[in-house]
Amino acid sequence: MCQTKNRKPNRSSGGVKYPLLKKWWFWVIVVVAVAAVAFTDTPEDKPESEPVANIATEQSKETKKTEESEQPTQEPTEPPKETDLDIITRNGHPTYYGEMQQAHSFWKDIEKGKIIFSDNFQDEYTDDTILSVGKNSKDSDIRNIEIYFENMQDATDITLDKAVSVVGEYLPYDILEEWYKFSKSYSLIPEKQSKKDNIYYIASYSLEKEQHSAPYYGSVDIIIAINENGQANYATIGFGLPRSMISAEKNGYTYAEWEHDFVKK
């Protein structure tokens, strides 16, 4: 009988021994080696991939440029051209008894001949004249205004009411209220109206008798001429009436009622 009680198992048979695995310095070397391999594993010349965000941004810029290039070019808009009526009704324009020099400055941009001034001997009335501003030789203020509606190329419907409104803008209401009184208003109608005859609408203001020492003199008379079609031909503001209107009945006109006080408009 074989005895096996004190027999030690043979550990070397069927296995391999690794004594280095139990050494701490061995593992330090392994870690260093792995790290070195990791750092040298990526080629230096390998291009880096572009960030997705940058690609999206560039695409957005390109799209925007394309859209802008496809949009039609917008030409700068020019301000609307002034009509003849716009010119004579500009906000803040001079009025009767206003300064003549101010009138020159106010309309200095208007083409020559459209607005004429009595103190400029080179100015002459033409079919293009829409406004005449005058003064007496000894005065510096405006003592005559003539508005030529019939010469306005773009004013095709100037009725009596419209003409009254335009003329009213040229009256010095503060002076009329302080120094003048309403005298009368009426119309003159031709007995036999032809194409050349007008109906005249007249309003007059006289200087207060007790205020003859005022810096103003004479009456202020407004005349509006309306043709047979009901359109305004012209209007004037000045001192006194033409002789033909003073003796209207002798010149084929009859008086008719027209009640209008510009001050009490």
C-alpha positions as CSV (number, residue, x, y, z in Angstrom):
1,M,0.0,0.0,0.0
2,C,1.3,3.4,-1.0
3,Q,1.6,6.1,1.6
4,T,0.3,9.7,0.5
5,K,-0.1,11.4,3.9
6,N,3.1,13.5,3.9
7,R,3.2,14.1,0.2
8,K,3.3,17.8,-1.0
9,P,1.5,18.7,-4.1
10,N,3.7,19.6,-7.1
11,R,2.8,23.3,-7.7
12,S,5.3,23.5,-10.6
13,S,3.5,21.0,-12.7
14,G,0.8,22.4,-15.0
15,G,1.5,26.2,-14.3
16,V,4.0,29.1,-14.8
17,K,5.3,31.2,-12.1
18,Y,5.6,35.2,-12.6
19,P,7.6,36.5,-9.7
20,L,7.8,40.1,-11.3
21,L,4.1,40.7,-11.0
22,K,4.6,41.0,-7.3
23,K,7.2,43.8,-7.6
24,W,5.9,47.5,-7.3
25,W,8.5,49.0,-9.5
26,F,7.5,46.7,-12.3
27,W,4.0,48.4,-12.4
28,V,5.5,51.8,-12.4
29,I,7.5,50.9,-15.5
30,V,4.3,49.5,-17.1
31,V,2.3,52.7,-16.5
32,V,5.1,54.9,-17.9
33,A,5.4,52.8,-21.0
34,V,1.6,52.8,-21.7
35,A,1.5,56.6,-21.3
36,A,4.4,57.0,-23.7
37,V,2.7,54.8,-26.3
38,A,-0.6,56.8,-25.9
39,F,1.2,60.2,-26.6
40,T,3.1,58.9,-29.6
41,D,0.2,57.0,-31.1
42,T,-1.5,60.2,-32.8
43,P,0.3,61.3,-35.9
44,E,1.5,64.9,-35.7
45,D,0.3,65.7,-39.2
46,K,-3.2,64.5,-38.6
47,P,-5.6,67.4,-39.3
48,E,-7.9,68.3,-36.5
49,S,-11.6,68.2,-37.3
50,E,-13.4,71.6,-37.5
51,P,-15.8,72.3,-34.7
52,V,-19.4,71.8,-35.7
53,A,-20.4,75.2,-34.4
54,N,-17.9,77.0,-36.6
55,I,-19.1,75.1,-39.7
56,A,-22.7,76.1,-38.9
57,T,-21.7,79.7,-38.4
58,E,-19.9,79.9,-41.8
59,Q,-22.8,78.3,-43.6
60,S,-25.1,80.9,-42.0
61,K,-22.9,83.7,-43.2
62,E,-22.8,82.4,-46.7
63,T,-26.6,82.0,-46.7
64,K,-27.0,85.6,-45.6
65,K,-24.7,86.9,-48.2
66,T,-26.6,84.9,-50.9
67,E,-29.9,86.3,-49.7
68,E,-28.6,89.9,-49.7
69,S,-27.2,89.5,-53.2
70,E,-30.5,88.2,-54.4
71,Q,-32.5,91.2,-53.0
72,P,-33.2,94.0,-55.4
73,T,-31.2,97.2,-54.9
74,Q,-33.4,99.9,-53.5
75,E,-32.9,103.3,-55.0
76,P,-33.0,106.2,-52.5
77,T,-36.4,107.9,-52.6
78,E,-36.5,111.6,-53.5
79,P,-38.8,114.0,-51.6
80,P,-41.9,114.9,-53.6
81,K,-41.5,117.9,-55.8
82,E,-43.2,121.1,-54.7
83,T,-46.3,122.2,-56.7
84,D,-46.8,125.8,-57.5
85,L,-49.5,125.9,-54.9
86,D,-47.1,124.4,-52.4
87,I,-44.6,127.1,-53.1
88,I,-46.9,130.0,-52.4
89,T,-48.4,128.3,-49.3
90,R,-45.1,127.3,-47.6
91,N,-45.3,127.4,-43.9
92,G,-44.1,130.7,-42.4
93,H,-44.1,132.6,-45.7
94,P,-44.1,136.5,-45.5
95,T,-47.4,138.4,-45.3
96,Y,-48.6,141.8,-46.2
97,Y,-46.7,144.4,-44.2
98,G,-43.9,141.8,-43.8
99,E,-40.3,142.5,-44.6
100,M,-39.4,142.6,-48.3
101,Q,-35.9,141.3,-47.6
102,Q,-37.4,138.3,-45.8
103,A,-39.5,137.5,-48.9
104,H,-36.3,137.5,-51.1
105,S,-34.6,135.1,-48.7
106,F,-37.7,132.9,-48.2
107,W,-38.1,132.1,-51.9
108,K,-34.5,132.4,-53.1
109,D,-34.5,128.7,-54.2
110,I,-37.4,129.2,-56.6
111,E,-36.5,129.3,-60.3
112,K,-36.3,132.8,-61.7
113,G,-39.6,134.2,-63.1
114,K,-41.9,132.2,-60.9
115,I,-41.8,134.8,-58.1
116,I,-41.0,138.4,-59.0
117,F,-40.2,141.3,-56.8
118,S,-40.9,145.0,-57.5
119,D,-37.5,146.1,-56.1
120,N,-35.7,143.9,-58.6
121,F,-35.8,145.7,-62.0
122,Q,-34.7,142.5,-63.8
123,D,-37.9,140.7,-62.8
124,E,-40.6,140.7,-65.4
125,Y,-44.1,139.1,-65.4
126,T,-44.4,136.0,-67.6
127,D,-46.9,133.3,-68.1
128,D,-44.9,131.3,-65.5
129,T,-45.2,133.9,-62.8
130,I,-47.3,132.6,-59.8
131,L,-46.6,135.4,-57.2
132,S,-45.6,139.0,-57.3
133,V,-44.4,140.8,-54.1
134,G,-44.1,144.6,-54.2
135,K,-43.3,147.6,-52.0
136,N,-43.3,151.4,-52.3
137,S,-40.0,153.0,-53.0
138,K,-39.8,154.7,-49.6
139,D,-40.8,151.6,-47.6
140,S,-39.0,148.4,-46.7
141,D,-42.2,146.4,-46.0
142,I,-44.5,144.6,-48.4
143,R,-47.4,146.8,-49.7
144,N,-48.6,144.7,-52.6
145,I,-49.2,141.0,-53.2
146,E,-50.5,139.4,-56.4
147,I,-51.2,135.7,-56.7
148,Y,-51.7,134.3,-60.2
149,F,-53.7,131.1,-59.9
150,E,-54.2,130.9,-63.6
151,N,-50.5,130.4,-64.2
152,M,-50.1,127.5,-61.8
153,Q,-49.4,124.4,-63.9
154,D,-50.6,121.9,-61.2
155,A,-53.5,123.8,-59.6
156,T,-56.5,122.8,-61.6
157,D,-59.3,123.3,-59.1
158,I,-59.0,126.7,-57.3
159,T,-62.5,127.7,-56.4
160,L,-63.5,130.9,-54.5
161,D,-63.4,129.1,-51.2
162,K,-59.9,127.8,-51.9
163,A,-58.7,131.2,-53.1
164,V,-60.1,132.8,-50.0
165,S,-58.1,130.3,-47.9
166,V,-54.8,131.0,-49.7
167,V,-55.3,134.8,-49.7
168,G,-56.1,134.7,-46.0
169,E,-52.6,133.3,-45.2
170,Y,-51.1,136.5,-46.5
171,L,-53.0,138.9,-44.2
172,P,-51.4,140.3,-41.1
173,Y,-54.2,139.6,-38.6
174,D,-52.5,141.1,-35.6
175,I,-52.2,144.5,-37.4
176,L,-55.7,144.3,-38.8
177,E,-57.2,143.6,-35.4
178,E,-55.2,146.4,-33.7
179,W,-55.1,149.2,-36.3
180,Y,-57.9,148.5,-38.8
181,K,-61.6,147.9,-38.9
182,F,-63.7,145.9,-41.4
183,S,-65.2,148.3,-43.9
184,K,-67.2,146.3,-46.5
185,S,-67.3,143.3,-48.7
186,Y,-69.2,142.7,-52.0
187,S,-68.9,141.3,-55.5
188,L,-68.9,142.8,-58.9
189,I,-70.7,140.8,-61.6
190,P,-70.4,141.7,-65.3
191,E,-73.8,142.5,-67.0
192,K,-72.8,140.4,-70.0
193,Q,-70.1,137.9,-69.0
194,S,-67.8,136.7,-71.6
195,K,-64.7,134.4,-71.5
196,K,-62.5,137.4,-70.7
197,D,-64.8,138.8,-67.9
198,N,-64.4,137.9,-64.2
199,I,-66.6,138.1,-61.2
200,Y,-64.7,140.1,-58.5
201,Y,-65.0,139.5,-54.8
202,I,-63.8,142.4,-52.7
203,A,-63.2,143.0,-49.0
204,S,-61.8,146.2,-47.6
205,Y,-60.3,147.3,-44.2
206,S,-59.9,150.9,-43.3
207,L,-57.5,152.5,-40.8
208,E,-59.1,153.7,-37.6
209,K,-59.7,157.4,-37.7
210,E,-58.3,158.0,-34.2
211,Q,-55.1,156.1,-35.1
212,H,-53.7,158.1,-38.0
213,S,-50.5,158.3,-36.0
214,A,-50.0,154.6,-36.5
215,P,-47.0,153.3,-38.4
216,Y,-49.4,152.1,-41.2
217,Y,-51.3,154.0,-43.7
218,G,-54.1,153.5,-46.2
219,S,-56.7,150.8,-46.6
220,V,-56.1,147.1,-47.1
221,D,-58.1,145.9,-50.0
222,I,-58.5,142.3,-51.2
223,I,-59.6,141.4,-54.7
224,I,-60.3,137.8,-55.9
225,A,-61.1,137.3,-59.6
226,I,-63.2,134.2,-60.6
227,N,-63.7,133.3,-64.2
228,E,-66.9,132.0,-65.9
229,N,-65.9,128.4,-64.9
230,G,-65.8,129.2,-61.2
231,Q,-62.0,129.0,-61.1
232,A,-59.8,131.7,-59.6
233,N,-57.7,133.6,-62.1
234,Y,-55.8,135.8,-59.6
235,A,-56.0,137.6,-56.3
236,T,-54.4,140.9,-55.0
237,I,-53.8,142.5,-51.6
238,G,-53.0,146.2,-51.7
239,F,-53.9,149.8,-51.0
240,G,-57.0,151.0,-52.9
241,L,-59.0,149.7,-55.8
242,P,-58.6,150.2,-59.6
243,R,-60.6,153.1,-61.0
244,S,-62.6,150.6,-63.1
245,M,-63.9,149.0,-59.9
246,I,-64.6,152.3,-58.2
247,S,-66.8,153.2,-61.1
248,A,-67.9,149.7,-61.7
249,E,-71.4,150.5,-63.0
250,K,-70.0,152.7,-65.7
251,N,-67.8,149.8,-66.8
252,G,-70.6,147.2,-67.2
253,Y,-70.6,145.7,-63.7
254,T,-73.3,145.5,-61.1
255,Y,-72.9,145.2,-57.3
256,A,-74.0,142.0,-55.6
257,E,-73.8,140.8,-52.0
258,W,-70.8,138.9,-50.7
259,E,-70.4,138.9,-46.9
260,H,-66.9,137.9,-45.8
261,D,-64.7,139.3,-43.1
262,F,-61.3,137.6,-43.2
263,V,-60.6,138.6,-39.6
264,K,-63.7,136.9,-38.3
265,K,-63.3,133.8,-40.6
